[in-house]
Each structure stands twice: as structure tokens, then as C-alpha cells.
């Protein structure tokens, strides 16, 4: 499946139910998330379709350490030579040093159904563990693509981070803090739902015009207002 341009210089590739993102940075690319194990060739084919080569992928940002988001990290690092970034709280899972914490379905019957349907919490075959090169730190602005700010948003995983690209009105890469599958709602599962709710409250205070998700379609206009209407509690 071909990638879709969702924001100036940002492209989304859907591999099954999970999205991977490519951020143009001049002649280079930054990759956000890596898909399930076995996604490497699809991702590299997309890199080439964007007019780049694997060596042009210089950074890989992992929003969180779940198999559908870092499953192909090892082979992608090897193929590209990219620097891999993760929050320290999730780095131990990417390295394979600790078991990934168990998840539970979010409230609402559809989440319980999808939790069972997609066997969330079950490790797929072929997991690729690898080293983490650099840390994602809350509030830090990463020196790529004109500046990508890290927003620490635990709850879906201990080290979950959202990413905010500030140019052109702002693009929020929300990871799995929430989803848009089949509509804007909480993600299917969390390891700590109350903490995740607090993270969403933190996130909707940010300013951005567009948002994309680990699962589901991006929202191109008025995204911050839509998320505030949906997730503002109390």
C-alpha cells in the first residue's frame, strides 16, 4: 500500500491496523515507529517511493515499546544505520531486557471486542530487540525536521511519548494516547488507564492544527479543538 501525505512533508503508511510515519528533513528522513515484526521491506519500499534510500533515514523515533510500534526496529536500524530514540522507561522493553507490562482494555464494549480480536498483549513471532541510542525526554526539542518536541504521555505504556512538529500550524503525532479507529476515542488498551487520562489532559493543552495516530486516520484541520471536545473531563 502506498503512503499518504497527511501534512506538509509528513507521510503515513498503514501496515495492517498500525501506522508508520515519515518526516522529511531536507535530504533526510525521520521515521516514527516501525510496525510489527516483518514490516521492514514495506517501510523501505516506501522510503524509496519517496525518492530516498535507506541510508537517508537518519533517525527512528519510537513512541512506545509495544510490538506493533517497535517490532521491526532491529532490522530497520541495521538497514539504515539510523539513530533509535525512545523514552528511558520503555527502552528496557525494546532491548528485550524486561517483559512488556500487561495491558487491559479501555472502557467501552468495542475496545473489549478489539482487544480480543487483535490478541493485544500477545507477543507476535519474530520480535526484533535492539539497542536504544538516545533518550526521548519530556519537553526536549529534537534537532530534526525543524524541531520535534517530546511530550511525555505515560499510561498506554510506562514510557509513551507523543511528538509535536511545530511548523505549518503544528502536527501532533499522538501515538497511542488515543486513536481514530473507527472514530476518535481512547486507544483499545492501556497499562494504566487513570495515568493515560492525565496524559490526555496534558496533551490537549498543546496547540496544533493536525493530529495523526498510531491507529486510524489523521485529522487534518481543527484537530486540537476536536480532541478537547472529546477528551476534556470534568
Secondary structure as GFF3:
##gff-version 3
##sequence-region A 1 234
A	DSSP	beta_strand	4	7	.	.	.	ID=ss1
A	DSSP	beta_strand	10	15	.	.	.	ID=ss2
A	DSSP	beta_strand	18	25	.	.	.	ID=ss3
A	DSSP	beta_strand	28	32	.	.	.	ID=ss4
A	DSSP	alpha_helix	40	49	.	.	.	ID=ss5
A	DSSP	three_ten_helix	54	56	.	.	.	ID=ss6
A	DSSP	beta_strand	57	61	.	.	.	ID=ss7
A	DSSP	alpha_helix	67	70	.	.	.	ID=ss8
A	DSSP	alpha_helix	73	80	.	.	.	ID=ss9
A	DSSP	beta_strand	83	86	.	.	.	ID=ss10
A	DSSP	alpha_helix	88	94	.	.	.	ID=ss11
A	DSSP	beta_strand	104	105	.	.	.	ID=ss12
A	DSSP	alpha_helix	109	117	.	.	.	ID=ss13
A	DSSP	beta_strand	134	135	.	.	.	ID=ss14
A	DSSP	beta_strand	141	142	.	.	.	ID=ss15
A	DSSP	beta_strand	148	152	.	.	.	ID=ss16
A	DSSP	beta_strand	161	165	.	.	.	ID=ss17
A	DSSP	three_ten_helix	167	169	.	.	.	ID=ss18
A	DSSP	beta_strand	171	173	.	.	.	ID=ss19
A	DSSP	beta_strand	179	180	.	.	.	ID=ss20
A	DSSP	beta_strand	184	185	.	.	.	ID=ss21
A	DSSP	beta_strand	189	190	.	.	.	ID=ss22
A	DSSP	alpha_helix	193	203	.	.	.	ID=ss23
A	DSSP	beta_strand	210	212	.	.	.	ID=ss24
A	DSSP	alpha_helix	223	231	.	.	.	ID=ss25
###
